[in-house]
Amino acid sequence: MEGYFVGWGTLALINAGLAQGKNRSGLNWFLLSLLLGPIATFLIVVLEKNHG
């Protein structure tokens, strides 16, 4: 069971990096990823990049 939590946390960190690459808040996406996991990864990849 411990491996599950480590993997989920690692995915959240990866998602934070992906979000920052698209000029989004890494912290917000990290927290969202803790709740949604792979669904958050899909949303980061599919949603358009911010132009601001």
Beta strands, then each sheet from edge to edge (+ up, - down):
end
